[in-house]
Amino acid sequence: MVHKSAKTVHLGALSGTIVDEKIYKMYEVAAYLRMNFPHDFRSADFSLDPATGEWVRRYKPSGNASELVKVFR
């Protein structure tokens, strides 16, 4: 098991960017979805909610399913 801070450093290492823990969680979720549901979700939008300061993820299902939303705290 890799220490969480080591994984966070690795994610931004090539660009020299310091990656926030919340950003890393978004990458983990996206990787999980691509591996487990490759045809169900074609894309997801991540946006910073200006009112709360939290990152919000909205999935865009490939079918007619309703939109799925998650807030990263």
NUFI-207009 format. One record per residue: residue number from 1; residue in one letter; x, y, z of N, C-alpha, C, CB in turn. Coordinates in nm, 2 decimals, m for minus. Glycine has a CB too. Example, Ala and Ser with C-alpha at 12.3 -4.5 7.8 and 13.67 -1.06 7.14 Angstrom:
REM residues 2
- 1,A,1.32,m0.57,0.78,1.23,m0.45,0.78,1.32,m0.33,0.78,1.13,m0.45,0.90 $
- 2,S,1.28,m0.22,0.71,1.37,m0.11,0.71,1.29,0.00,0.79,1.41,m0.06,0.57 $
//
This chain:
REM residues 73
- 1,M,0.08,m0.12,0.00,0.00,0.00,0.00,0.09,0.12,0.00,m0.10,0.00,0.12 $
- 2,V,0.06,0.22,m0.08,0.13,0.34,m0.09,0.07,0.44,0.00,0.13,0.40,m0.24 $
- 3,H,0.15,0.52,0.07,0.10,0.62,0.16,0.03,0.73,0.08,0.22,0.69,0.24 $
- 4,K,m0.08,0.77,0.13,m0.17,0.87,0.06,m0.10,0.99,0.01,m0.29,0.91,0.15 $
- 5,S,m0.01,1.05,0.10,0.06,1.17,0.05,0.16,1.14,m0.06,0.14,1.23,0.17 $
- 6,A,0.21,1.02,m0.06,0.30,0.98,m0.17,0.23,0.97,m0.30,0.37,0.84,m0.14 $
- 7,K,0.10,0.92,m0.30,0.02,0.91,m0.42,m0.01,1.05,m0.47,m0.11,0.82,m0.39 $
- 8,T,m0.04,1.14,m0.38,m0.08,1.27,m0.41,0.04,1.34,m0.48,m0.12,1.35,m0.29 $
- 9,V,0.16,1.32,m0.43,0.27,1.38,m0.49,0.30,1.33,m0.63,0.40,1.36,m0.40 $
- 10,H,0.28,1.19,m0.65,0.30,1.13,m0.78,0.21,1.18,m0.88,0.28,0.98,m0.76 $
- 11,L,0.08,1.21,m0.85,m0.02,1.25,m0.94,0.02,1.38,m1.01,m0.15,1.27,m0.87 $
- 12,G,0.08,1.47,m0.94,0.12,1.60,m1.00,0.27,1.61,m1.03,0.08,1.71,m0.91 $
- 13,A,0.34,1.50,m1.01,0.49,1.51,m1.03,0.54,1.55,m1.17,0.55,1.37,m0.99 $
- 14,L,0.47,1.50,m1.27,0.52,1.53,m1.40,0.50,1.67,m1.44,0.45,1.44,m1.50 $
- 15,S,0.40,1.74,m1.39,0.38,1.88,m1.42,0.44,1.97,m1.32,0.23,1.90,m1.44 $
- 16,G,0.49,1.92,m1.21,0.54,2.01,m1.10,0.43,2.07,m1.02,0.63,2.11,m1.16 $
- 17,T,0.31,2.02,m1.03,0.19,2.07,m0.97,0.17,2.01,m0.83,0.06,2.06,m1.05 $
- 18,I,0.13,2.09,m0.73,0.09,2.03,m0.60,m0.06,2.00,m0.61,0.13,2.13,m0.48 $
- 19,V,m0.09,1.87,m0.58,m0.23,1.83,m0.60,m0.30,1.82,m0.47,m0.23,1.69,m0.67 $
- 20,D,m0.41,1.89,m0.45,m0.49,1.89,m0.33,m0.55,1.75,m0.31,m0.60,2.00,m0.33 $
- 21,E,m0.57,1.71,m0.19,m0.63,1.58,m0.15,m0.77,1.56,m0.22,m0.65,1.57,0.00 $
- 22,K,m0.85,1.66,m0.23,m0.98,1.65,m0.30,m0.96,1.62,m0.45,m1.06,1.78,m0.28 $
- 23,I,m0.86,1.68,m0.51,m0.84,1.66,m0.65,m0.80,1.51,m0.67,m0.73,1.75,m0.71 $
- 24,Y,m0.71,1.46,m0.58,m0.67,1.32,m0.59,m0.79,1.23,m0.58,m0.57,1.29,m0.49 $
- 25,K,m0.88,1.26,m0.49,m1.00,1.17,m0.47,m1.08,1.17,m0.60,m1.09,1.23,m0.35 $
- 26,M,m1.09,1.28,m0.67,m1.17,1.29,m0.80,m1.10,1.19,m0.90,m1.17,1.43,m0.85 $
- 27,Y,m0.97,1.19,m0.90,m0.90,1.10,m0.99,m0.92,0.96,m0.96,m0.75,1.13,m0.99 $
- 28,E,m0.92,0.93,m0.83,m0.95,0.79,m0.79,m1.09,0.74,m0.83,m0.94,0.78,m0.63 $
- 29,V,m1.19,0.83,m0.81,m1.33,0.80,m0.85,m1.33,0.78,m1.00,m1.42,0.91,m0.80 $
- 30,A,m1.27,0.87,m1.08,m1.28,0.85,m1.22,m1.21,0.72,m1.27,m1.21,0.97,m1.29 $
- 31,A,m1.10,0.69,m1.21,m1.03,0.56,m1.24,m1.12,0.44,m1.21,m0.90,0.55,m1.17 $
- 32,Y,m1.18,0.44,m1.09,m1.27,0.34,m1.05,m1.39,0.32,m1.15,m1.33,0.36,m0.91 $
- 33,L,m1.45,0.43,m1.19,m1.56,0.42,m1.29,m1.51,0.37,m1.42,m1.62,0.56,m1.30 $
- 34,R,m1.40,0.41,m1.47,m1.35,0.37,m1.60,m1.32,0.22,m1.60,m1.23,0.45,m1.64 $
- 35,M,m1.27,0.17,m1.49,m1.24,0.02,m1.48,m1.37,m0.06,m1.46,m1.15,0.00,m1.36 $
- 36,N,m1.47,m0.01,m1.38,m1.58,m0.09,m1.35,m1.71,m0.07,m1.43,m1.61,m0.07,m1.21 $
- 37,F,m1.72,0.05,m1.49,m1.84,0.09,m1.57,m1.79,0.15,m1.70,m1.93,0.18,m1.49 $
- 38,P,m1.71,0.09,m1.78,m1.66,0.16,m1.90,m1.76,0.20,m2.00,m1.56,0.07,m1.96 $
- 39,H,m1.88,0.14,m2.00,m1.97,0.18,m2.11,m2.09,0.26,m2.05,m2.02,0.06,m2.18 $
- 40,D,m2.10,0.26,m1.92,m2.21,0.33,m1.85,m2.19,0.48,m1.84,m2.24,0.27,m1.72 $
- 41,F,m2.07,0.52,m1.82,m2.04,0.67,m1.80,m1.94,0.71,m1.90,m2.00,0.70,m1.66 $
- 42,R,m1.97,0.80,m1.99,m1.88,0.84,m2.09,m1.80,0.96,m2.05,m1.95,0.87,m2.22 $
- 43,S,m1.86,1.04,m1.96,m1.78,1.16,m1.91,m1.84,1.21,m1.78,m1.79,1.27,m2.01 $
- 44,A,m1.76,1.29,m1.71,m1.80,1.35,m1.59,m1.75,1.49,m1.58,m1.75,1.27,m1.46 $
- 45,D,m1.83,1.59,m1.53,m1.78,1.72,m1.51,m1.75,1.75,m1.37,m1.89,1.82,m1.56 $
- 46,F,m1.64,1.81,m1.34,m1.60,1.85,m1.21,m1.60,2.00,m1.20,m1.46,1.79,m1.17 $
- 47,S,m1.67,2.06,m1.10,m1.67,2.20,m1.09,m1.66,2.24,m0.95,m1.80,2.26,m1.16 $
- 48,L,m1.61,2.36,m0.93,m1.60,2.42,m0.79,m1.72,2.50,m0.77,m1.47,2.50,m0.78 $
- 49,D,m1.80,2.46,m0.66,m1.92,2.54,m0.63,m1.88,2.67,m0.56,m2.01,2.45,m0.54 $
- 50,P,m1.90,2.78,m0.62,m1.86,2.91,m0.56,m1.92,2.94,m0.42,m1.88,3.02,m0.65 $
- 51,A,m2.04,2.89,m0.40,m2.11,2.92,m0.28,m2.06,2.84,m0.16,m2.26,2.88,m0.29 $
- 52,T,m2.02,2.71,m0.18,m1.97,2.63,m0.07,m1.82,2.61,m0.07,m2.04,2.50,m0.08 $
- 53,G,m1.75,2.63,m0.19,m1.61,2.61,m0.20,m1.58,2.46,m0.22,m1.54,2.67,m0.09 $
- 54,E,m1.68,2.38,m0.24,m1.65,2.23,m0.26,m1.66,2.19,m0.40,m1.76,2.15,m0.18 $
- 55,W,m1.58,2.09,m0.43,m1.58,2.03,m0.57,m1.70,1.94,m0.59,m1.45,1.95,m0.60 $
- 56,V,m1.77,1.95,m0.70,m1.89,1.87,m0.73,m1.86,1.80,m0.86,m2.02,1.96,m0.74 $
- 57,R,m1.90,1.67,m0.86,m1.89,1.58,m0.98,m2.03,1.55,m1.03,m1.81,1.45,m0.94 $
- 58,R,m2.05,1.57,m1.16,m2.17,1.53,m1.22,m2.14,1.44,m1.34,m2.25,1.66,m1.28 $
- 59,Y,m2.20,1.32,m1.33,m2.18,1.22,m1.44,m2.27,1.25,m1.55,m2.20,1.08,m1.38 $
- 60,K,m2.23,1.22,m1.67,m2.31,1.22,m1.79,m2.33,1.08,m1.84,m2.25,1.32,m1.90 $
- 61,P,m2.43,1.01,m1.80,m2.45,0.87,m1.84,m2.47,0.86,m1.99,m2.58,0.81,m1.77 $
- 62,S,m2.42,0.75,m2.05,m2.44,0.73,m2.19,m2.58,0.70,m2.24,m2.34,0.62,m2.24 $
- 63,G,m2.66,0.66,m2.14,m2.80,0.63,m2.17,m2.89,0.74,m2.13,m2.84,0.50,m2.11 $
- 64,N,m3.02,0.71,m2.10,m3.11,0.80,m2.05,m3.13,0.81,m1.90,m3.25,0.77,m2.11 $
- 65,A,m3.03,0.76,m1.83,m3.04,0.76,m1.68,m3.03,0.90,m1.63,m2.93,0.67,m1.62 $
- 66,S,m3.08,0.92,m1.51,m3.07,1.06,m1.45,m2.93,1.09,m1.42,m3.16,1.07,m1.33 $
- 67,E,m2.90,1.22,m1.40,m2.76,1.26,m1.37,m2.72,1.23,m1.23,m2.75,1.42,m1.39 $
- 68,L,m2.60,1.18,m1.21,m2.55,1.14,m1.08,m2.46,1.25,m1.03,m2.48,1.01,m1.08 $
- 69,V,m2.47,1.29,m0.90,m2.39,1.40,m0.85,m2.33,1.36,m0.72,m2.48,1.53,m0.83 $
- 70,K,m2.20,1.40,m0.70,m2.13,1.38,m0.57,m2.06,1.50,m0.53,m2.04,1.25,m0.58 $
- 71,V,m2.06,1.54,m0.40,m1.98,1.65,m0.35,m1.86,1.60,m0.28,m2.07,1.74,m0.26 $
- 72,F,m1.74,1.65,m0.30,m1.62,1.61,m0.24,m1.59,1.70,m0.12,m1.50,1.61,m0.34 $
- 73,R,m1.59,1.65,0.00,m1.56,1.73,0.12,m1.43,1.70,0.18,m1.67,1.71,0.22 $
//
